[in-house]
């Protein structure tokens, strides 16, 4: 896969990938099949085929990384500014609680930098820059399990859309009776 910032990999990991490409190139010279090379090097067959094609068309001898597929939309200064805004917290940006969600960060990026990102794009941007999902390690002490169970059994069925309920008019073959 292609990632921004040097492949999104550490220096050691990039060197490891380059060694794999060189090993694949040696096996190309010995006319090994792509499936055999992929199985031996634990790489996808598609990657091996792509490297083989690059070698045949480019004639450079060894396959090489193409680098990132596209440049990141936020520059280094903008990423630093975004990090400062995130450190201020959601309350400083008019939110009622101290949770950053992807949609809130998307809105922040849009307002601050006049760029539109999808939720998945924001998620990838954050992961690429060292952020991670924060999931509570344990349940809150204030949680009332009886109230949760009651809601699931009583309230939720009223709210939930009955998809497969057989009632008059629910089938496409049933015609409403007009009188």
Secondary structure, 3 states (H helix, E strand, C coil): CCCHHHHCCCHHHHHHHHHHHHHHHHHHHCCCCHHHHHHHHCCCHHHHHHHHHHHHHHCCCCCCCCCCCCCCCCCHHHHHHHHHHHHHCCHHHCCCCCCCCHHHHHHHHHHHHCCCCCHHHHHHHHHHCCCCCCCCCCCCCCCCHHHHHHHHHHHHHHHCCCCCCCCCCCCCCCCCCCC
